[in-house]
């Protein structure tokens, strides 16, 4: 079983933005997850916003360092997760 870190935040602009900023300043272990019950400026695909009601959605971002797929095929991971 792999170890993981769960960072719970009461509120954030975006779990993706929060995790991205952490990755810029320090090494973040694979499977680190940031989750929140509410985000004020969630991000969707291709510049779209992601709106949600407090405590009504699963709002999280997860760090993966996939070595089994080429970087140019990374969107496949998004498709798999969406399913």
N, C-alpha and C positions, 0 to 999 in steps of 0.2 A: 504494500500500500504506500502511495506517495504522500509526503508531507505537504501541507498547504497552509497558507496564512489567510485568515479572513479579517478584513478591515471593515468594521461597521461604522458608518458615518450617519449622524442624525439627519443631515441635509447637505446637499452639494449641488453645484451647478450641473455637473455631469460626472457619472462614475468613470466614463472613458477619459474625460479631461483630467480628473483627479489622478487616475492611475498613470496616464501619460506623463503628467508633471512629476510624479514620484520616480518614474523610470528615467527621467532626464537628470535627476539629482543623485540617484543611488542605484545600486544593483538590486533589482526586485526578483525574487525567486520565482521560478515557474510555478504556476497554479496559485499565485497570490490573487485574491479576489477582493474587490471593493464593492460593498453593497450599501444601499440606503433605502429608506422607505419613501423618500421624496427627492426629486432633483428639479431644479428651477430652469435649467437650460439643456435638457437632454438632447443628444445628437443621434440622428438616424443616419441612413446611408445617403451618400451623394449630397451632403449639405442640408438634408432635411432635418427639421427639429423633431424631437420625441417628447410628446406631452403625456402626462400621466397624473392620476389622482393619488393623493397621499395614501399610503398603505393598501393600494389596490393592484399593484403590479410587482413583478420581480424585476428589480433594477440593480444590475450588477455588471461589472466588467472583470475579465479574467485574463491573466498573463499566460501566454503559451509561447514556447520557443520550439516550434515544430521543425524537426530535422528530417521528417519523412516526406516532405513536400517542398518543391522549389518555390522560392519567393514569388515568382511571377504567377504561380497558381494558388496564391493565398486566399483568393476569394472562395475557393472550393470549401475552405473551413467555415466561412460564413454560411454557405449554402447547407452544409451538413448540420450546423448548429440550429439553423432555422427550421429544419425538418424535425 
